[in-house]
Amino acid sequence: MTSSKPLIKVQNLKRHYTMGEHTVKALDGVDVEIFPGEFVMIVGSSGSGKSTLMHILGLLDKPTDGSFVLGDQEVSNLSDDEYAALRNQRIGFVFQQFNLLNELTVVENVALPLAYSGVDKAERADKASVYATKTGLGERLDHRPTQLSGGQNQRIAIARALVNNPDIVMADEPTGALDSKTGKEIMDLLHDLNDQGLTIIMVTHDPVLAEQGTRKIVVKDGHILEDVAGEKAKRGKLKDEKLQSIGGLSFKDLFMIGLREGLLPHKMRSFLTMLGIIIGVASVIAMSSFSLGSKKKQADQIRALGANLVKVIDARLENETLLQARRNGSQGLSIKDLEDLEANIEGITAKSYLRESPMNVIYKGEVQNARVLGIGGDYLSVNNHEIDMGRLFDQQDQDTAARVVIIGSGLANKLGVENPLGELLIMGGVPYKVVGVLKNKNIDLKELDASSLKDTNLDVLIPFETLQSRTTYLQTRSELDEIQLQLASEDQLYNVGKSLKRTLQNLHSGVEDYQIVIPLDLLKQKQQSQKLLDILTIIISSISIVVGGIGIMNIMLATVNERIREIGVRRAVGATRKDVLYQFLAESMIISVTGGLLGVLFSGLIVIVTSQAIGLPIVFSVTLVGVSVAASVITGLVFGLYPARNAAAMNPVEALKSD
């Protein structure tokens, strides 16, 4: 028996469209009631309004005016999300063109409404398999629509319409694209479902089929022209009308849809789109790593020479300036200065001093490119020198002003002998015996051009006492060219520097004929000046990321236009606008995040290969890597939002009409 309570009741239903200056009245005051268990045939010529009526009854479109009650609920004023939830739970659609997603298997197509209900993947697959089997597709579960016939595809559509156990199945010309035999099979299946109590509303042009339902509604010019009984009279019963909230797509579902349906079908296009992100992220990380590696190399080399070192260097005044300094009471740098500094400043762990002599160094008649230094104190330890061959100067060398030298490894190599110990160097016309060779410190002076350091591998060291007694110099010249003070730690450099300045001002009667040099501070100043270049590099690299983001937006806009029908199908089975927005946003995020991660890997390869080739330390900033990946994520979010919003805003009816 027919339930006395209608499943659908519409009164004075109107749907008007504005086209330029004209108003098209697709529906203009329709009144109709449909009861549970009916098989209603809606017929009419093209443009009569029958499809518009079906779209409104199927919750794909909203009326301009009038009342639409589904069960006990007035739905005409519900939100889009509430419409989507009702479609998902209470309406199933069967379309003339099937509207299946070719990238999905039979089971996955059937399970699509369940995905938007929040059902987990395993349960979806099980339930979809049951309904696909019921419609005769049990042996085709893993096939795709392109591998099946039209009749089989329509069976997929019917199974999809039934899988959420709806109140109503909306069938829009379900046999229109089928041959007569297959069409009869589909109609038999629909009648069987109606016999089991399912309410079916079907649009058809076929006059024979129009008579086979329980009712025939004829629509013309937006009005119901005729509403008469059909051949069937079986009725069913109304389901529980309470609207349940739907769970929506899970993160995993969004990821898989974006990957399988959005990106993998267009692998090359997807890769080229993310190329801008890859290049941007890789360039930011690589350039910063090269900068950090260069700075680390510089710092390591400074530390090898003595990072916790303070130098006081004589200004080497000349002529009238030198005489004026002496008249003002300053005698220049001297050993006495060193003794006073050591006595008045705390934290000094070692000290040394030196004086440079302009003597030529001759070996076997050839002048060598070398610097002659008379050294005293703890010169080797203060400057982190080690003896590779031979010995250090001893007390006897100093007491007797011995003509002995220690040479750098670079000069030792230039001599062209396997063992330079015992070889004689002629300096100032006097022979000096080589008693030691320093280890090579592998210092790249090009990296240290701001530190005023010299290549110690070409030095010739002699005892200070030897230099004093065996060479002559102007009486007014300073006794020392340089005083070197080693501190307990680098942290003391700043405070000791200030104390040095105060003490030396007193010792030199206010005459500044010296310079206080802290190599590490000079290096820091140089690195500070490099920050502008680093910032410019990051800005240029960031532009690459932005360009990549524009590429993502461009491709996503094209993707949305290509997949309008898919959007309509998803909306028809219950996807909300938010579901569609998240789906396309997920695709842009996959592109950007994957591009960011590939950029990190690519930059790692570049940095490792290039750093090894040019001798830089391999340094990565974890923070900058994180920031770069975060930037790629934000880029995907920002530039993917507009295309995703466009997709979400599409009208389901218009989307389903798209070719």
WOJO-V409224 format. One record per run of one state. SS is the DSSP state (hx for helix, st for strand, lp for the rest). FROM is the first residue (numbers start at 1). LEN is the number of residues. If there is no record, write none. Layout:
BEGIN
ss->SS from->FROM len->LEN
ss->SS from->FROM len->LEN
END
This chain:
BEGIN
ss->lp from->1 len->5
ss->st from->6 len->14
ss->lp from->20 len->2
ss->st from->22 len->14
ss->lp from->36 len->3
ss->st from->39 len->5
ss->lp from->44 len->6
ss->hx from->50 len->8
ss->lp from->58 len->7
ss->st from->65 len->6
ss->lp from->71 len->2
ss->st from->73 len->2
ss->lp from->75 len->5
ss->hx from->80 len->11
ss->st from->91 len->5
ss->lp from->96 len->9
ss->st from->105 len->1
ss->hx from->106 len->5
ss->lp from->111 len->1
ss->hx from->112 len->4
ss->lp from->116 len->5
ss->hx from->121 len->14
ss->lp from->135 len->9
ss->st from->144 len->1
ss->hx from->145 len->3
ss->lp from->148 len->2
ss->hx from->150 len->13
ss->lp from->163 len->5
ss->st from->168 len->5
ss->lp from->173 len->7
ss->hx from->180 len->16
ss->lp from->196 len->3
ss->st from->199 len->5
ss->lp from->204 len->3
ss->hx from->207 len->4
ss->lp from->211 len->4
ss->st from->215 len->6
ss->lp from->221 len->2
ss->st from->223 len->7
ss->lp from->230 len->21
ss->hx from->251 len->56
ss->lp from->307 len->2
ss->st from->309 len->6
ss->lp from->315 len->4
ss->hx from->319 len->9
ss->lp from->328 len->7
ss->hx from->335 len->10
ss->lp from->345 len->3
ss->st from->348 len->10
ss->lp from->358 len->3
ss->st from->361 len->3
ss->lp from->364 len->2
ss->st from->366 len->3
ss->lp from->369 len->2
ss->st from->371 len->7
ss->lp from->378 len->1
ss->hx from->379 len->4
ss->lp from->383 len->4
ss->st from->387 len->4
ss->lp from->391 len->4
ss->hx from->395 len->5
ss->lp from->400 len->4
ss->st from->404 len->4
ss->lp from->408 len->1
ss->hx from->409 len->7
ss->lp from->416 len->8
ss->st from->424 len->4
ss->lp from->428 len->2
ss->st from->430 len->9
ss->lp from->439 len->6
ss->hx from->445 len->4
ss->lp from->449 len->7
ss->hx from->456 len->3
ss->st from->459 len->5
ss->hx from->464 len->7
ss->lp from->471 len->11
ss->st from->482 len->6
ss->lp from->488 len->2
ss->hx from->490 len->18
ss->lp from->508 len->6
ss->st from->514 len->4
ss->lp from->518 len->1
ss->hx from->519 len->11
ss->lp from->530 len->1
ss->hx from->531 len->32
ss->lp from->563 len->1
ss->hx from->564 len->9
ss->lp from->573 len->4
ss->hx from->577 len->38
ss->lp from->615 len->7
ss->hx from->622 len->27
ss->lp from->649 len->3
ss->hx from->652 len->6
ss->lp from->658 len->2
END
